Amino acid sequence: MHRREFLRLLALAAAAGASLRPALTEAQAADELYGYAPFGNLTLLHFTDCHAQLLPVHYREPSVNLGVAEAAGRPPHLVGEPLLKRFGIAPGTALAHACSHLDFEAAARRYGKAGGFAHLATLVKRLRASRPHCLVLDGGDTWQGSAVSLWTKGADMIGAQKLLGVDLMTAHWEFTYGAARLMQAVERELAPVEFLAQNVKTADFEDLVFRPYSLRSVNGVALAVIGQAFPYTPIANPRYFVPDWSFGIEERRLQALVDEVRAKGAKLVVLLSHNGMDVDLKLAGRVRGIDVILGGHTHDGVPAPVVVGRTLVTNAGSHAKFLTVLDLQVSAAGLADYRHRLLPVFANLLPEDSAMSAYIAKSRAPYGATLGERLAVTEGLLYRRGNFNGTWDELMLEALIEVKGAEIAFSPGFRWGTTLLPGDAITFEHVMEQTAITYPYSTLNALSGAQIKAILEDVADNLFNPDPYLQQGGDMVRVGGMTYACEPGARIGSRISDMRVGGKPVDPARRYQVAGWAPVAEGASGEPIWDVVARYLRAKKRIAPLTAQAPRLIGVAGNPGIAA
């Protein structure tokens, strides 16, 4: 039954992909894609990692998403054709475009932008009209990723969440506004949205900082939603933002909470998680009694759940491109059946919700002139997502090297950041979509070759450690001015080799001028990265097509997590 329903969705997505044919209007395509019949007695609507993108965007999915050890070759570590084949998605369709990088420029021009809260609001209202027994869950990374959200400390996104009708949320980048700001928002601004995090406690007495779970009765179904914030926030981001709080996976506490809510009568237990999908898959095999994990952090748009034992593990992509719709049949004995759909939010198939559109316009109005400044024009595709450099990264690395007078440049392996098509103007807003953080300082340091290798080894271990519980960062640090080789399956200390600058081997003893940005150490300072990049773009005017550089990869031949 589930397989047949899933194939039906694919057929509808293919119909949407044909929406430009004269015989099928956009309204008809939208009806076919979004107008399917409800199922069950409870529906969960889930989005995550929107990164403060209130307007529709282009967002290119990765061409490299390597998994190691048990994660190799399984979702979410599939890209391109292997991903389409695994989920039975026809190439060239709208769903293929939404879920993969294939033929991205042509498909983006054909299908248009995705996301945007005004379009997402229309879809949520439409689904709620046919499914009155809904909860809307937000997986976090909502208040960060845009200029306006940075300048308002997330207030613009809080207003949008409330207008959208979000019921529950958890967090990650929200913590980078600092503990005081987060508590102010949770206690005074966010209601009626409930903020949940079972794995954040005080560093001194280990008291819970936030509500760990919410017990609800929806359509007679007793359910519990447990919140799981990003467990490595003080490692991936500056510790000084949350100096009095500790984080972690907290597996034992989670098991105790699952047992507690079951004892209180919950027939369905949902984990609203910002762990990352690999961590969620491991967790699902170790904690008993979780029915559904609605996951985030790693930006994986997974078209069907991965089932671990009796637990459904999902992930809803990023940048408001997707809305997960999970229709559930819950009986007195628990979860009996389900239907899952990962719906792409195509802006040209869903009209804007008027109330949300007006709210967005009002929230952006004070900043319009600054956001709209045209800095340059790109002649090639600019994107970020992937284990290694994207072309946006190449642009930023070039800017750092030239402006800072460096030999080598590093840029963080952030997964967020929108995509521009060839011929698009690069505005100041677009630069901020790549850089809008609360610790934006650019740096220039003299580092020895040995120190450079140690940095790369450390970041590679965060990404490629075979134990998902030890994967504590984003993607690989982006590198400019230097080439290297990487063996993801090797041990720490042995993954990085053949480092070269100007074709010459890196000398472990020599010091190199290395530019970077986003230092996590307290007391750091420097020119904000957005000013560095904006000044570079104003001088260049036009940006020629860039090629995304990657290390020479060892031991990954034939891996379905890397495009041929």
Salt bridges, closest charged atoms under 4 A:
GLU5 OE1 - ARG341 NH2 2.63
ASP31 OD1 - ARG126 NH2 2.54
ASP49 OD1 - HIS51 NE2 3.93
ASP49 OD1 - HIS274 NE2 3.63
ASP49 OD1 - HIS299 NE2 3.28
GLU61 OE2 - LYS321 NZ 2.81
GLU105 OE2 - ARG109 NH2 3.39
ASP141 OD2 - HIS51 NE2 3.35
ASP141 OD1 - HIS172 ND1 3.42
ASP141 OD2 - HIS274 NE2 3.17
ASP167 OD2 - ARG128 NH2 3.40
GLU189 OE2 - ARG181 NH1 2.60
GLU194 OE1 - ARG211 NH1 2.46
GLU194 OE2 - ARG216 NH2 2.63
GLU206 OE2 - LYS201 NZ 3.75
GLU250 OE2 - LYS201 NZ 3.06
GLU250 OE1 - ARG253 NH1 3.30
GLU251 OE1 - ARG286 NE 2.73
ASP259 OD2 - ARG288 NH2 3.88
GLU260 OE2 - LYS264 NZ 3.33
ASP278 OD2 - HIS77 NE2 2.69
ASP291 OD2 - ARG262 NH2 2.76
ASP300 OD1 - ARG385 NH2 3.43
ASP327 OD1 - ARG131 NE 2.98
ASP337 OD1 - HIS2 NE2 2.49
ASP337 OD1 - ARG339 NH1 3.19
GLU352 OE2 - HIS119 NE2 3.88
ASP353 OD1 - LYS125 NZ 2.71
GLU373 OE2 - ARG538 NE 2.80
GLU379 OE2 - ARG542 NE 2.92
ASP393 OD1 - ARG384 NE 3.49
ASP393 OD2 - ARG478 NE 3.17
GLU402 OE1 - LYS540 NZ 3.53
GLU407 OE1 - ARG510 NH2 2.40
GLU429 OE2 - ARG364 NH1 2.62
GLU457 OE2 - LYS453 NZ 2.75
ASP461 OD1 - ARG495 NH1 2.93
ASP467 OD1 - LYS282 NZ 2.69
ASP475 OD2 - ARG385 NH1 3.22
ASP475 OD2 - ARG415 NE 3.39
ASP498 OD1 - ARG500 NE 2.78
ASP498 OD2 - ARG552 NH2 3.45
GLU527 OE2 - ARG535 NH1 2.48
